[in-house]
Amino acid sequence: MDQQSQAPQQASKLPIPRWEFIALCAALMALNSLAIDIMLPALQQIGATLGVENENHRQYVITAYILGFGGGQLFFGPISDRFGRRAPLVVGLAVYVVAAAAAAIAPSFTILLLCRLVQGIGAAATRLIGVGPDSVVDGLVASHAHVNIVKPAAARAEARVRVVISVSLSVRINSKALSHC
């Protein structure tokens, strides 16, 4: 009987502290939104710098990311079924970071679009494996008593992260734009 009473106590403990788990979930959830929202205020400057003549073509930066994100889910779903969750998630994060760095130094608009497509593919891993259905979050939380607490807390944390980053970036971009006037 003593072993049976210890089992529920061990099952209700996360392998990491709760605040760290919520912060990790929020960061994974925020990556996709951040990758889209961070580009919107700068589309005009990106187009001008890379010589995009048609103003409507600047929006392809977002379209390329969304296409990669959608297609990447078709790739990472079966891969995570075969190899587990951790390795594909780490690979997806690495692809995301490398593609974001490459996009930041892209010499042409075509290269930027290619980098954003690849970045979207990497971001698909964070959404699908990290916080999507049958995700790491669901796997860790499913056996715990606080299922209804962790996901809403992570969503609130993601919203706060997005607001802080969006406001700070928009202030910085607007101040740089005004200094050039």
C-alpha positions as CSV (number, residue, x, y, z in Angstrom):
1,M,0.0,0.0,0.0
2,D,2.9,2.4,0.7
3,Q,4.2,2.1,-2.8
4,Q,0.7,2.7,-4.3
5,S,0.3,6.0,-2.3
6,Q,3.7,7.2,-3.4
7,A,3.0,6.7,-7.1
8,P,0.4,9.5,-7.4
9,Q,2.7,11.9,-5.6
10,Q,5.5,11.2,-8.0
11,A,3.2,11.4,-11.0
12,S,2.1,14.9,-10.0
13,K,5.6,16.3,-10.0
14,L,7.1,17.8,-13.2
15,P,10.7,17.0,-13.9
16,I,11.4,20.8,-14.0
17,P,10.0,23.6,-11.8
18,R,6.5,24.7,-12.7
19,W,7.5,28.3,-13.5
20,E,10.3,27.0,-15.9
21,F,7.8,24.7,-17.6
22,I,5.3,27.5,-18.1
23,A,8.1,29.8,-19.4
24,L,9.2,27.1,-21.8
25,C,5.7,26.5,-23.1
26,A,5.1,30.3,-23.5
27,A,8.4,30.7,-25.4
28,L,7.6,27.8,-27.8
29,M,4.1,29.2,-28.4
30,A,5.4,32.7,-28.9
31,L,8.0,31.8,-31.5
32,N,5.5,31.5,-34.3
33,S,3.6,34.7,-33.5
34,L,6.9,36.5,-33.0
35,A,8.3,35.5,-36.3
36,I,5.3,36.9,-38.1
37,D,4.7,40.0,-35.9
38,I,8.3,41.1,-35.8
39,M,8.4,41.5,-39.6
40,L,5.2,43.5,-40.1
41,P,6.5,46.9,-39.0
42,A,9.7,46.5,-41.1
43,L,8.2,45.4,-44.4
44,Q,8.5,48.8,-45.9
45,Q,12.2,49.1,-44.9
46,I,12.9,45.6,-46.0
47,G,11.4,46.2,-49.4
48,A,13.3,49.5,-49.8
49,T,16.6,47.9,-48.7
50,L,16.3,44.9,-51.0
51,G,14.9,46.7,-53.9
52,V,11.4,45.3,-54.1
53,E,9.6,47.5,-56.7
54,N,6.1,46.3,-56.2
55,E,4.8,47.2,-52.7
56,N,2.5,44.2,-52.6
57,H,5.4,41.8,-53.1
58,R,6.8,42.7,-49.7
59,Q,3.9,40.7,-48.2
60,Y,5.5,37.5,-49.7
61,V,7.8,37.6,-46.6
62,I,4.8,36.5,-44.5
63,T,3.4,34.2,-47.2
64,A,6.7,32.3,-47.5
65,Y,6.8,31.8,-43.7
66,I,3.2,30.6,-43.5
67,L,3.7,28.2,-46.4
68,G,6.8,26.7,-44.7
69,F,4.9,26.5,-41.4
70,G,2.1,24.6,-43.0
71,G,4.3,22.3,-45.0
72,G,6.6,21.7,-42.1
73,Q,3.8,20.2,-40.0
74,L,3.4,17.5,-42.7
75,F,7.1,16.7,-42.2
76,F,7.5,17.0,-38.4
77,G,4.3,15.0,-37.6
78,P,5.6,11.6,-39.0
79,I,9.2,12.4,-37.9
80,S,8.1,12.9,-34.3
81,D,6.1,9.7,-34.4
82,R,9.2,7.8,-35.6
83,F,11.9,9.4,-33.5
84,G,10.1,10.8,-30.5
85,R,9.5,14.4,-29.5
86,R,12.8,15.8,-28.2
87,A,15.1,15.3,-31.2
88,P,12.8,16.7,-33.9
89,L,11.9,19.6,-31.6
90,V,15.6,20.5,-31.1
91,V,16.2,20.1,-34.9
92,G,13.2,22.3,-35.6
93,L,14.5,25.0,-33.2
94,A,18.0,24.8,-34.7
95,V,16.5,25.2,-38.2
96,Y,14.4,28.1,-37.0
97,V,17.4,30.0,-35.5
98,V,19.7,29.4,-38.4
99,A,17.1,30.5,-40.9
100,A,16.3,33.6,-38.9
101,A,19.9,34.5,-38.8
102,A,20.3,33.9,-42.5
103,A,17.2,36.0,-43.2
104,A,18.6,38.8,-41.2
105,I,21.7,39.0,-43.5
106,A,19.9,38.0,-46.8
107,P,21.5,40.0,-49.7
108,S,18.4,39.7,-51.9
109,F,14.6,39.4,-51.6
110,T,14.6,35.9,-53.1
111,I,17.1,34.7,-50.5
112,L,15.0,36.4,-47.8
113,L,11.9,34.5,-49.0
114,L,13.8,31.2,-49.1
115,C,15.1,31.8,-45.5
116,R,11.6,32.7,-44.3
117,L,10.2,29.5,-45.9
118,V,12.9,27.4,-44.1
119,Q,12.2,29.4,-40.9
120,G,8.5,28.5,-41.1
121,I,9.5,24.8,-41.5
122,G,11.5,25.0,-38.3
123,A,8.7,26.8,-36.5
124,A,6.3,24.0,-37.4
125,A,8.2,21.8,-35.0
126,T,7.8,24.1,-32.1
127,R,4.0,24.4,-32.6
128,L,3.3,20.8,-33.6
129,I,5.7,19.0,-31.2
130,G,6.0,21.6,-28.5
131,V,2.5,22.8,-27.9
132,G,0.2,21.2,-30.4
133,P,-2.0,18.1,-30.1
134,D,-0.1,15.1,-28.7
135,S,2.7,17.5,-27.8
136,V,5.4,17.6,-25.2
137,V,3.1,19.8,-23.1
138,D,0.2,17.4,-23.4
139,G,2.5,14.4,-22.6
140,L,3.9,16.0,-19.5
141,V,0.7,17.5,-18.3
142,A,-1.7,14.6,-19.1
143,S,-0.8,12.6,-16.0
144,H,-0.8,15.6,-13.7
145,A,-3.6,17.1,-11.6
146,H,-3.0,20.7,-12.7
147,V,-3.8,20.2,-16.5
148,N,-6.3,23.1,-16.4
149,I,-3.8,25.4,-14.8
150,V,-0.6,25.0,-16.9
151,K,-2.0,25.6,-20.4
152,P,-3.9,28.7,-19.6
153,A,-1.0,30.0,-17.6
154,A,1.3,29.4,-20.6
155,A,-1.1,31.2,-22.9
156,R,-1.2,34.2,-20.6
157,A,2.6,34.2,-20.4
158,E,2.8,34.0,-24.2
159,A,0.5,37.0,-24.6
160,R,2.6,39.0,-22.1
161,V,5.8,38.1,-24.0
162,R,4.3,39.1,-27.3
163,V,3.1,42.5,-26.0
164,V,6.4,43.4,-24.4
165,I,8.4,42.4,-27.5
166,S,6.0,44.0,-29.9
167,V,5.9,47.3,-28.0
168,S,9.7,47.4,-27.6
169,L,10.4,46.6,-31.2
170,S,7.8,49.0,-32.6
171,V,9.2,51.8,-30.5
172,R,12.7,51.0,-31.6
173,I,11.8,50.7,-35.3
174,N,9.7,53.9,-35.2
175,S,12.5,55.9,-33.5
176,K,15.0,54.7,-36.1
177,A,12.5,55.6,-38.9
178,L,11.9,59.0,-37.5
179,S,15.7,59.7,-37.1
180,H,16.0,59.2,-40.9
181,C,13.4,61.8,-41.7
